[in-house]
Amino acid sequence: MKSKKIIALVLALVVLLSMALVGCGKKPSEDGINKVLDYYVSAEPETIDPHQVWSSSGIFFDNMFMEGLTRLGKEEGEVIPGMATSWEYHEDTNSYTFELRDGIKWSNGDPVTAEDFFFGWRYALDVNSVYSFLITDYIAGAADYAAYDKSTYLSEVDPSFNGLSDEEKAKRIDEMTEEELQGYKAKKDELWSKVGISTKNNGKTIEVKLALPAPFFPSLMAFPTFYPANEKFYNEHKDNYMLEAETTLANGPWKLVEWKHDDSLKLVRNEHYWNTDNINIDEINTRIITEVETRTNLLKTGELDGSAIQSKDLPDFQDLATLDSLNLQKLTDMPDYAVFYYEFNHFNNPITKNANIRKAMAYAMDREGMVENINLGDIPAYAFIPTHFPGLNKSFREENGEKLFEADLEKAKEFLQKGLEELGLDELPPLDVLVDEGEIGRKIGQKYQADWARIGIKVNIIEVPWAEKLNRLRNGDFAVCGSGWGPDYLDPMTYLDIFTTGNGSNSGQYSNPKYDELIANAKKETDAKKRMEYLYEAEKLLIDDMVIVPSYYRMAHWTFKKYVKGVVHRGSGANTDFYWADIDMNAKNAQKK
C-alpha cells in the first residue's frame, strides 16, 4: 500500500523527550501550594458539549477539559499528538489511520476507546450540530447517514406520508409506532455501518476513509466536533448532558468541578489525563465578565491573572511604565483571524433579502472612523477573509485583493434608491439590528446606526445576551445581526463554506447554486492552485451579492501578570491555551499582600 507519513518520527521523539524532561521536575502542587490561575470569558457559553458547541467561549472550555485524536501545538498551524500518538495518510485509499495511546482514560476512570470517538461523531450528526458538516463533508458515507431522517423512512414505508401537509407530517412523525421506530433505528444502524470509519489492531488503530481531499484533516481532529463521548455517561445524563458540572465528563487536561451559571466556571487538573504530570496549572477559575471596564479593573487589581486588552485601553497598556507598575508583561499583539460583520435574513424578510439594500448599508459604513474612535488597532474590512490569513503562497488578501469594494456614500444612496424601487417603497421601515450585550457591541452598533442614517436607513440597535443571540440566529428570528467568525482550522474553506446552502452556520439561509458549485469544486479539487482559484471566486461572489457586510478584522492584544508563563495565543481554534502555562504562586501571593 502506498502511504505517506504525516507525522515524523523526529517530532514524536521531540514531544516525548520534552514531556520526559518536564516530568523530571516535581509536580506543581508538591510544595503544598496549588497553582491557581484566575481568568475570564466575556460570555456564558451556550453549551460546553463539544458536539453542539458554537461559540468561542464554548470552544475555549472544550479545549481545556477535552481532547481529540490530535491537539493544536504552540505554533500557528502546528498539529501535535493528543489521544493518538501518531497518524498516517494513505494516498491509495484516501484514508487516515490514527494510533491510540495506551491507558487513556476519562475523568471517571473509564477507558477512552475508539468506540467513544465513533459515538461522539454519530451523536454530532444525530443532534444536527452546527458543525456536523465537518463530518458529513469529509468522512465517506457520513452524508448519507445524516440525510436519512424519520421523514425519509416514513415516505418509504407509508405510501400516504408524502401526500400529507407539513403539519400533518410533523404529527405523523410524533406518533410513530414502536415498530416504526425500531425499523427506523435499524435503517440508521445499517447506514452507520457504511460510514468510512473502522478499527484495527484490537481497537488500537482508528481508520477514517475520506469523502474528499482534506490535507487539513489532522487539524480537524483537534476540533471539538471530533472529540469522543462516553456513551454510558451520556445515556445516564441525557436530559442535561454537559449543562452542569456534574453532568460533564472530561478526557482532557482539566475537569469541570463547578459551574455557577452567568457567574463562573472552575476547572481542576484531571488526574486521569495521560499527560497530567506535565500540566502545571492545578486550578483555573474562570469568571464570566461581559463589561470591558470591569475586566480591565480586575486585571489592574490582580483579581485576574491576564486579559485581552480592548482598543480604548491600548494607550495605557502600551506604556511600559504602566505595565511595570501593574506587574504586567509587554502586550502580545497579533491578528487572531477573526472577521466581524453584519449578517442578514435571506429567507423571509423582503427588505434584507434585497441585495441593493444590503449594498447600500455596506457602502455607507465609515469603517475607518469606527476603528479610529472605537476599535483602535483593528483593521477595516472590505472583504471577508481577514488580513494575514494564509492563502496559497502569500496571505489570502494579497492573492485575492486587499479590498473587494470601497465605501462610497453616493453609491450607497444609489443602491438604496434601486432597492426602494424594487420593493415599491418610498422609504424603509426601521430595521432591528441585533448586537452583543456590552460596551463594544453597543458603541459599534451606534456608530453604524449614525452612518446608515446619513443615507436614510433607520435602524434600532437591540442588545442581546450571547445565548439569546445564538438562539435567535438558529431560529431565524432576526433581520440584521452583528456577528463574527474565527477559523476552526488553517484553511480559507473554514470561512467560505459556512454560506453554502443548508450549512448549520448559515443563519441567514443564503442560497446560491453558483456559490455552492464553487465550494463543491474546491472541495473536490486536488490541484492546490486550481482549488484556491475556486475559493478566490467564491469570496468575490459573496461580496458581489453582499451576502454579509464586512466591518473589521480583529487584532488581538493580550497581557498576563509577570508571574504567568507559557500561555499560547493562536488565531485558529481556541485562541488562548493554558496547556503549557505555569504560574509562580509565591510571586502571585506576594503581590496580593
C-alpha positions as CSV (number, residue, x, y, z in Angstrom):
1,M,0.0,0.0,0.0
2,K,1.3,3.4,-0.9
3,S,1.4,5.6,2.2
4,K,2.6,9.0,3.2
5,K,3.8,9.6,6.7
6,I,2.1,12.7,8.1
7,I,3.9,13.0,11.4
8,A,7.6,12.5,11.5
9,L,9.2,10.2,14.0
10,V,11.5,13.1,14.9
11,L,8.5,15.1,16.0
12,A,7.3,12.3,18.1
13,L,10.7,11.9,19.8
14,V,10.9,15.6,20.4
15,V,7.5,15.7,22.0
16,L,8.2,12.6,24.2
17,L,11.6,14.0,25.2
18,S,10.2,17.4,26.2
19,M,7.5,15.7,28.2
20,A,10.0,13.4,29.9
21,L,12.2,16.4,30.8
22,V,9.3,18.4,32.3
23,G,8.2,15.3,34.1
24,C,11.6,15.1,35.9
25,G,10.6,18.1,37.9
26,K,8.3,17.9,40.9
27,K,4.6,18.2,40.3
28,P,3.1,21.7,40.6
29,S,1.4,21.0,44.0
30,E,4.2,19.1,45.6
31,D,5.3,22.1,47.6
32,G,1.9,22.3,49.1
33,I,0.7,25.2,47.1
34,N,-1.9,24.7,44.4
35,K,-1.2,26.6,41.2
36,V,-4.3,28.6,40.6
37,L,-5.0,30.8,37.5
38,D,-7.7,33.4,37.6
39,Y,-9.1,34.2,34.2
40,Y,-12.4,35.1,32.4
41,V,-14.6,34.7,29.4
42,S,-16.8,37.5,28.0
43,A,-20.0,35.5,27.8
44,E,-21.6,32.5,29.3
45,P,-21.2,29.5,26.9
46,E,-24.5,28.4,25.5
47,T,-23.1,24.9,26.0
48,I,-19.8,23.2,26.5
49,D,-21.0,20.0,24.9
50,P,-18.2,19.7,22.2
51,H,-20.6,18.1,19.8
52,Q,-23.1,21.0,19.9
53,V,-20.8,23.9,20.8
54,W,-20.9,27.0,18.6
55,S,-19.4,29.9,20.5
56,S,-15.7,30.9,21.1
57,S,-16.3,30.7,24.8
58,G,-17.6,27.1,24.5
59,I,-14.6,26.1,22.3
60,F,-12.2,27.7,24.9
61,F,-13.6,25.4,27.7
62,D,-13.7,22.4,25.4
63,N,-10.0,22.7,24.7
64,M,-9.3,22.6,28.5
65,F,-11.4,19.6,29.6
66,M,-11.5,17.5,26.4
67,E,-9.0,16.2,23.8
68,G,-9.3,14.8,20.3
69,L,-7.0,12.5,18.5
70,T,-4.8,15.5,17.9
71,R,-4.1,18.8,19.6
72,L,-3.1,22.2,18.2
73,G,0.5,23.0,19.1
74,K,2.3,26.1,20.2
75,E,2.9,27.4,16.7
76,E,0.1,28.5,14.4
77,G,-1.0,25.6,12.2
78,E,1.0,23.1,14.2
79,V,-0.7,19.8,15.0
80,I,0.6,17.5,17.7
81,P,-0.4,14.2,19.2
82,G,-3.4,14.1,21.5
83,M,-5.3,10.9,22.3
84,A,-3.4,9.4,19.3
85,T,0.3,9.1,19.3
86,S,0.7,9.3,15.5
87,W,-1.1,9.2,12.2
88,E,-0.6,8.3,8.6
89,Y,-2.2,9.3,5.3
90,H,-2.8,6.5,2.8
91,E,-2.9,8.1,-0.6
92,D,-4.2,5.0,-2.5
93,T,-7.3,4.8,-0.3
94,N,-7.6,8.5,0.6
95,S,-7.7,7.5,4.3
96,Y,-6.0,8.2,7.6
97,T,-5.1,5.9,10.4
98,F,-4.6,7.1,14.0
99,E,-2.8,5.1,16.6
100,L,-4.5,5.4,20.1
101,R,-2.4,5.8,23.2
102,D,-2.2,3.0,25.8
103,G,-4.0,3.7,29.0
104,I,-6.0,6.8,28.1
105,K,-8.9,7.4,30.5
106,W,-12.0,9.5,31.2
107,S,-12.0,11.6,34.4
108,N,-14.2,8.9,36.0
109,G,-11.6,6.2,35.2
110,D,-13.3,4.6,32.3
111,P,-11.0,3.8,29.3
112,V,-11.2,6.1,26.3
113,T,-11.8,3.8,23.2
114,A,-12.2,4.1,19.5
115,E,-15.9,3.5,20.0
116,D,-16.1,6.6,22.1
117,F,-14.8,8.6,19.2
118,F,-17.3,6.9,16.8
119,F,-20.2,7.5,19.3
120,G,-19.2,11.2,19.6
121,W,-19.2,11.7,15.8
122,R,-22.5,9.9,15.4
123,Y,-24.0,11.9,18.2
124,A,-22.9,15.2,16.5
125,L,-24.8,14.0,13.4
126,D,-27.9,12.9,15.3
127,V,-28.3,16.3,17.0
128,N,-27.6,18.1,13.7
129,S,-24.8,20.1,15.3
130,V,-23.9,23.3,13.5
131,Y,-20.5,21.8,12.8
132,S,-21.8,18.4,11.7
133,F,-20.9,19.4,8.1
134,L,-17.3,18.9,9.0
135,I,-18.2,15.2,9.4
136,T,-20.6,14.9,6.5
137,D,-18.3,16.7,4.1
138,Y,-15.1,14.8,4.9
139,I,-15.9,11.3,6.1
140,A,-17.1,8.9,3.5
141,G,-20.7,7.8,4.0
142,A,-21.5,10.3,6.8
143,A,-23.6,12.5,4.5
144,D,-25.9,9.6,3.6
145,Y,-26.3,8.7,7.3
146,A,-27.1,12.3,8.2
147,A,-29.6,12.9,5.3
148,Y,-31.7,9.9,6.3
149,D,-34.3,11.1,8.8
150,K,-37.7,9.9,10.0
151,S,-39.5,11.6,7.1
152,T,-37.4,9.6,4.7
153,Y,-38.2,6.4,6.5
154,L,-41.9,7.1,6.6
155,S,-42.0,8.0,3.0
156,E,-40.6,4.5,2.3
157,V,-42.9,2.5,4.5
158,D,-46.1,4.6,4.4
159,P,-47.4,5.4,0.9
160,S,-49.7,8.1,2.3
161,F,-47.0,10.1,4.0
162,N,-45.8,12.2,1.1
163,G,-49.4,13.4,0.5
164,L,-49.7,14.9,4.0
165,S,-49.2,18.6,4.8
166,D,-46.2,19.8,6.7
167,E,-48.2,20.0,9.8
168,E,-49.7,16.5,9.3
169,K,-46.2,15.1,8.6
170,A,-44.9,16.5,11.9
171,K,-47.8,15.0,13.7
172,R,-47.3,11.6,12.0
173,I,-43.6,11.6,13.0
174,D,-44.5,12.3,16.6
175,E,-47.0,9.4,16.5
176,M,-44.7,6.8,15.0
177,T,-45.4,3.3,16.4
178,E,-42.8,1.4,18.3
179,E,-42.4,-1.0,15.4
180,E,-41.7,2.0,13.1
181,L,-39.2,3.5,15.5
182,Q,-37.4,0.2,15.6
183,G,-37.4,0.0,11.8
184,Y,-36.1,3.5,11.6
185,K,-33.3,2.7,14.1
186,A,-32.4,-0.4,12.1
187,K,-32.1,1.6,8.9
188,K,-29.9,4.2,10.7
189,D,-27.7,1.5,12.1
190,E,-27.3,0.0,8.6
191,L,-26.3,3.4,7.2
192,W,-23.9,4.0,10.1
193,S,-22.2,0.6,9.4
194,K,-21.4,2.0,5.9
195,V,-19.7,5.2,7.2
196,G,-16.0,5.1,6.4
197,I,-14.7,4.5,10.0
198,S,-13.3,1.3,11.4
199,T,-10.8,-0.1,13.8
200,K,-7.8,-2.4,13.5
201,N,-5.3,-4.0,16.0
202,N,-7.9,-4.8,18.6
203,G,-9.3,-1.3,18.6
204,K,-5.9,0.5,18.9
205,T,-6.0,1.8,15.4
206,I,-8.7,4.1,14.0
207,E,-9.1,4.2,10.3
208,V,-11.0,7.0,8.6
209,K,-11.8,7.0,4.9
210,L,-12.3,10.4,3.4
211,A,-15.0,11.5,1.1
212,L,-13.0,14.4,-0.3
213,P,-9.4,15.5,-0.4
214,A,-8.6,17.2,3.0
215,P,-5.0,17.9,3.7
216,F,-6.0,19.7,6.9
217,F,-7.9,16.6,8.2
218,P,-5.4,16.0,11.1
219,S,-6.1,19.5,12.4
220,L,-9.9,18.8,12.3
221,M,-9.3,16.0,14.8
222,A,-8.3,18.7,17.3
223,F,-11.7,20.5,16.8
224,P,-14.5,19.8,19.4
225,T,-16.9,18.2,16.9
226,F,-14.4,15.3,16.6
227,Y,-13.9,14.7,20.3
228,P,-15.0,11.4,21.9
229,A,-18.1,10.9,24.0
230,N,-18.7,8.3,26.6
231,E,-22.0,6.6,25.6
232,K,-22.8,5.2,29.0
233,F,-22.2,8.5,30.8
234,Y,-24.3,10.3,28.0
235,N,-27.2,7.9,28.5
236,E,-27.1,8.4,32.3
237,H,-27.3,12.2,31.9
238,K,-29.1,12.6,28.6
239,D,-31.6,15.3,29.8
240,N,-28.9,17.8,30.9
241,Y,-25.7,16.4,29.4
242,M,-22.9,18.9,29.6
243,L,-25.2,21.6,31.0
244,E,-23.9,21.3,34.6
245,A,-20.5,20.5,36.1
246,E,-21.8,17.1,37.5
247,T,-23.1,16.1,34.0
248,T,-19.8,16.8,32.3
249,L,-17.1,14.2,31.8
250,A,-13.5,15.0,30.8
251,N,-10.7,13.3,28.9
252,G,-8.5,16.4,28.7
253,P,-6.0,18.1,30.9
254,W,-8.6,19.6,33.4
255,K,-12.1,18.6,34.5
256,L,-15.0,20.9,35.3
257,V,-16.0,20.8,39.0
258,E,-18.1,23.9,39.4
259,W,-20.4,25.9,37.1
260,K,-22.2,28.9,38.6
261,H,-24.3,30.0,35.6
262,D,-23.8,33.5,34.5
263,D,-21.0,33.9,37.1
264,S,-18.1,31.4,36.9
265,L,-16.7,28.0,36.0
266,K,-14.0,26.2,37.9
267,L,-11.7,23.5,36.5
268,V,-9.1,21.4,38.3
269,R,-6.3,19.2,37.0
270,N,-7.6,15.8,35.7
271,E,-5.6,13.2,37.5
272,H,-6.6,10.6,34.8
273,Y,-5.3,12.6,31.9
274,W,-2.4,10.8,30.1
275,N,-0.1,13.8,30.4
276,T,-1.2,15.2,33.8
277,D,2.3,15.2,35.3
278,N,3.2,17.8,32.7
279,I,0.2,20.0,33.3
280,N,1.4,22.8,35.6
281,I,-1.8,24.6,36.5
282,D,-3.8,22.8,39.2
283,E,-6.9,25.0,39.1
284,I,-8.4,27.5,36.7
285,N,-11.1,29.9,37.9
286,T,-12.9,31.5,35.0
287,R,-15.3,34.4,35.7
288,I,-17.9,35.5,33.2
289,I,-17.4,39.2,32.7
290,T,-19.4,41.0,30.0
291,E,-18.2,44.5,30.6
292,V,-14.7,45.5,29.3
293,E,-14.2,48.1,32.1
294,T,-14.9,45.6,34.8
295,R,-12.4,43.2,33.3
296,T,-9.7,45.8,33.0
297,N,-10.2,46.9,36.6
298,L,-9.9,43.3,37.8
299,L,-6.7,42.9,35.9
300,K,-5.3,46.0,37.4
301,T,-6.2,45.0,41.0
302,G,-4.8,41.5,40.5
303,E,-8.1,39.6,40.6
304,L,-7.4,38.4,37.1
305,D,-4.0,37.0,36.1
306,G,-4.4,38.1,32.5
307,S,-6.8,39.6,29.9
308,A,-7.3,40.7,26.4
309,I,-6.9,44.4,26.1
310,Q,-9.6,46.4,24.3
311,S,-8.8,49.1,21.9
312,K,-9.8,52.1,24.1
313,D,-7.3,50.9,26.8
314,L,-4.4,50.3,24.4
315,P,-2.5,53.6,25.0
316,D,-2.4,52.8,28.8
317,F,-1.2,49.2,28.3
318,Q,1.3,50.1,25.7
319,D,3.1,52.2,28.2
320,L,6.0,50.2,29.7
321,A,5.9,52.2,33.0
322,T,2.2,51.4,33.4
323,L,2.8,47.7,32.7
324,D,5.6,47.6,35.3
325,S,3.5,49.3,37.9
326,L,0.8,46.7,37.4
327,N,3.3,43.8,37.2
328,L,2.2,43.0,33.7
329,Q,4.1,41.6,30.7
330,K,4.5,43.5,27.5
331,L,1.5,43.2,25.2
332,T,1.2,40.4,22.8
333,D,-0.2,41.8,19.6
334,M,-1.3,39.5,16.8
335,P,-4.1,39.0,14.2
336,D,-6.5,36.5,15.6
337,Y,-8.0,35.8,12.2
338,A,-11.5,36.9,13.4
339,V,-13.7,38.9,11.0
340,F,-16.7,40.8,12.2
341,Y,-19.7,41.6,10.0
342,Y,-23.4,42.1,9.8
343,E,-25.4,39.1,8.5
344,F,-28.9,39.3,7.0
345,N,-32.1,37.3,7.0
346,H,-32.2,36.0,3.4
347,F,-35.3,33.9,3.6
348,N,-38.4,35.7,4.9
349,N,-37.5,39.4,5.3
350,P,-38.1,41.1,1.9
351,I,-36.0,44.1,2.9
352,T,-32.9,42.3,3.9
353,K,-33.4,39.8,1.0
354,N,-32.8,42.7,-1.3
355,A,-29.2,42.9,-2.5
356,N,-29.3,46.6,-3.2
357,I,-30.4,47.4,0.4
358,R,-27.5,45.3,1.7
359,K,-25.1,47.1,-0.6
360,A,-26.4,50.4,0.5
361,M,-25.6,49.5,4.1
362,A,-22.2,48.2,3.1
363,Y,-21.1,51.2,1.1
364,A,-22.4,53.7,3.8
365,M,-20.3,52.4,6.7
366,D,-17.4,54.5,7.8
367,R,-15.1,51.7,8.9
368,E,-12.0,53.8,9.3
369,G,-13.9,56.2,11.7
370,M,-15.1,53.2,13.7
371,V,-11.6,51.8,14.0
372,E,-10.0,55.1,14.9
373,N,-12.6,56.0,17.5
374,I,-13.8,52.7,18.9
375,N,-11.8,49.7,17.9
376,L,-8.3,51.2,17.9
377,G,-5.8,48.9,16.2
378,D,-8.3,46.8,14.3
379,I,-8.4,46.7,10.5
380,P,-11.3,48.0,8.4
381,A,-12.8,45.1,6.4
382,Y,-13.6,45.3,2.7
383,A,-13.7,41.6,2.1
384,F,-14.5,38.5,4.2
385,I,-11.3,36.5,4.8
386,P,-9.1,38.5,7.2
387,T,-5.8,40.2,6.5
388,H,-2.8,37.9,7.3
389,F,-4.8,34.7,6.9
390,P,-2.7,32.3,4.7
391,G,-3.6,31.7,1.1
392,L,-1.6,29.5,-1.4
393,N,1.8,31.2,-1.3
394,K,1.1,34.6,0.4
395,S,-1.8,35.8,2.5
396,F,-5.3,35.3,1.0
397,R,-5.8,39.0,0.9
398,E,-2.6,39.6,-1.0
399,E,-3.7,37.0,-3.5
400,N,-7.4,38.0,-3.9
401,G,-7.2,41.7,-3.4
402,E,-7.0,43.7,-0.2
403,K,-10.3,45.3,-0.9
404,L,-13.2,43.9,-2.9
405,F,-15.2,47.1,-2.7
406,E,-14.8,50.7,-1.4
407,A,-17.0,52.7,0.9
408,D,-18.8,55.4,-1.1
409,L,-21.7,57.5,0.3
410,E,-23.0,58.5,-3.2
411,K,-23.0,54.8,-4.4
412,A,-24.8,53.9,-1.1
413,K,-27.6,56.3,-1.9
414,E,-27.9,54.9,-5.4
415,F,-28.1,51.3,-4.2
416,L,-30.7,52.4,-1.6
417,Q,-32.8,54.1,-4.3
418,K,-32.6,51.0,-6.5
419,G,-33.7,48.8,-3.6
420,L,-36.6,51.0,-2.7
421,E,-37.8,50.9,-6.3
422,E,-37.6,47.1,-6.4
423,L,-39.5,46.9,-3.1
424,G,-42.1,49.5,-4.2
425,L,-41.3,51.7,-1.2
426,D,-40.7,55.4,-0.7
427,E,-38.6,54.7,2.4
428,L,-37.6,51.8,4.5
429,P,-39.3,50.9,7.8
430,P,-36.8,50.8,10.7
431,L,-34.7,47.6,10.8
432,D,-33.8,45.9,14.1
433,V,-30.1,45.2,14.3
434,L,-29.0,42.7,17.0
435,V,-25.7,43.4,18.7
436,D,-23.8,41.7,21.5
437,E,-24.6,42.9,25.0
438,G,-21.9,45.1,26.3
439,E,-20.0,48.3,25.6
440,I,-18.1,47.3,22.5
441,G,-21.2,45.9,20.6
442,R,-23.2,48.8,21.7
443,K,-20.8,51.5,20.5
444,I,-20.0,49.9,17.2
445,G,-23.8,49.5,16.6
446,Q,-24.4,53.1,17.4
447,K,-21.6,54.2,15.1
448,Y,-23.0,52.4,12.1
449,Q,-26.5,53.4,13.1
450,A,-25.4,57.0,12.5
451,D,-23.7,56.1,9.2
452,W,-26.8,54.4,7.9
453,A,-29.0,57.3,9.0
454,R,-26.9,59.6,6.7
455,I,-28.5,57.9,3.6
456,G,-31.9,57.5,5.2
457,I,-31.8,54.0,6.6
458,K,-33.1,53.9,10.2
459,V,-32.2,51.0,12.5
460,N,-32.9,50.1,16.1
461,I,-29.9,48.7,18.0
462,I,-31.0,45.8,20.1
463,E,-28.5,44.5,22.7
464,V,-29.0,40.8,23.5
465,P,-27.0,38.3,25.6
466,W,-24.8,35.9,23.8
467,A,-27.0,32.8,24.3
468,E,-30.2,34.7,23.2
469,K,-28.4,35.9,20.1
470,L,-27.4,32.4,19.2
471,N,-30.9,31.1,19.7
472,R,-32.4,33.9,17.5
473,L,-29.9,33.1,14.8
474,R,-30.7,29.4,14.9
475,N,-34.4,30.2,14.7
476,G,-34.1,32.8,12.0
477,D,-35.6,35.4,14.4
478,F,-33.6,38.4,13.1
479,A,-33.4,40.9,10.3
480,V,-29.8,42.1,10.7
481,C,-27.3,40.7,13.3
482,G,-23.8,41.8,14.3
483,S,-21.7,38.6,14.1
484,G,-18.2,37.3,13.9
485,W,-16.3,34.3,12.7
486,G,-12.9,32.9,13.6
487,P,-11.2,29.9,11.8
488,D,-11.7,26.4,13.0
489,Y,-8.7,25.2,11.0
490,L,-6.0,27.0,9.0
491,D,-7.6,26.9,5.5
492,P,-9.8,29.5,3.7
493,M,-12.5,26.9,3.4
494,T,-13.2,27.4,7.2
495,Y,-14.7,30.8,6.3
496,L,-16.3,30.2,2.9
497,D,-18.2,27.0,3.2
498,I,-20.4,28.4,6.0
499,F,-22.5,30.2,3.4
500,T,-23.4,27.1,1.4
501,T,-27.0,26.0,1.2
502,G,-28.0,24.2,4.3
503,N,-24.8,24.8,6.3
504,G,-25.6,24.8,10.0
505,S,-23.8,28.1,10.5
506,N,-25.6,29.8,7.6
507,S,-28.1,31.5,9.9
508,G,-29.4,33.8,7.2
509,Q,-30.1,30.8,4.9
510,Y,-28.4,32.4,1.9
511,S,-28.6,30.0,-1.1
512,N,-26.9,30.4,-4.4
513,P,-26.3,27.4,-6.7
514,K,-23.3,29.1,-8.3
515,Y,-21.7,29.7,-4.9
516,D,-22.5,26.1,-3.8
517,E,-20.8,24.8,-7.0
518,L,-17.7,26.8,-6.4
519,I,-17.3,25.5,-2.9
520,A,-18.1,21.9,-4.0
521,N,-15.5,22.2,-6.8
522,A,-12.9,23.5,-4.4
523,K,-13.5,20.6,-2.0
524,K,-13.1,18.0,-4.8
525,E,-10.0,19.7,-6.4
526,T,-6.7,18.1,-5.8
527,D,-4.6,20.7,-7.6
528,A,-3.8,23.3,-4.9
529,K,-3.7,26.3,-7.3
530,K,-7.0,25.4,-9.0
531,R,-8.6,24.8,-5.6
532,M,-7.5,28.2,-4.4
533,E,-8.9,29.8,-7.6
534,Y,-12.3,28.4,-6.8
535,L,-12.1,30.0,-3.3
536,Y,-11.0,33.3,-4.7
537,E,-14.0,33.3,-7.0
538,A,-16.3,32.2,-4.2
539,E,-15.3,35.1,-1.9
540,K,-15.8,37.6,-4.7
541,L,-19.3,36.3,-5.4
542,L,-20.0,36.5,-1.6
543,I,-19.2,40.2,-1.7
544,D,-20.8,40.9,-5.1
545,D,-24.0,39.5,-3.6
546,M,-23.2,41.4,-0.3
547,V,-24.4,38.3,1.5
548,I,-22.8,39.8,4.6
549,V,-21.5,43.3,5.2
550,P,-17.9,43.2,6.5
551,S,-17.0,45.5,9.3
552,Y,-13.5,44.8,10.6
553,Y,-10.7,42.3,11.2
554,R,-9.7,42.0,14.8
555,M,-6.2,42.5,16.0
556,A,-5.9,40.8,19.4
557,H,-3.9,42.2,22.3
558,W,-3.2,40.2,25.5
559,T,-1.2,40.6,28.6
560,F,-0.6,38.5,31.7
561,K,1.0,39.1,35.0
562,K,4.7,38.6,35.1
563,Y,4.4,35.5,37.3
564,V,2.5,33.7,34.5
565,K,4.5,32.0,31.8
566,G,3.8,29.8,28.7
567,V,0.3,30.9,27.7
568,V,-0.2,30.2,24.0
569,H,-2.2,32.5,21.7
570,R,-3.3,31.5,18.3
571,G,-5.7,32.6,15.5
572,S,-7.4,29.2,14.8
573,G,-9.2,27.0,17.3
574,A,-9.1,28.0,21.0
575,N,-7.4,31.4,20.9
576,T,-6.0,31.2,24.4
577,D,-4.4,27.9,25.6
578,F,-3.0,27.1,29.1
579,Y,-1.7,23.6,28.2
580,W,1.9,24.8,28.6
581,A,1.3,27.6,31.1
582,D,2.9,27.8,34.5
583,I,2.4,30.2,37.4
584,D,4.7,31.3,40.3
585,M,2.3,31.2,43.2
586,N,4.8,32.7,45.6
587,A,5.1,35.8,43.4
588,K,1.3,35.9,42.9
589,N,0.6,35.7,46.6
590,A,3.3,38.3,47.4
591,Q,1.6,40.7,45.0
592,K,-1.7,40.4,47.0
593,K,0.0,41.4,50.3
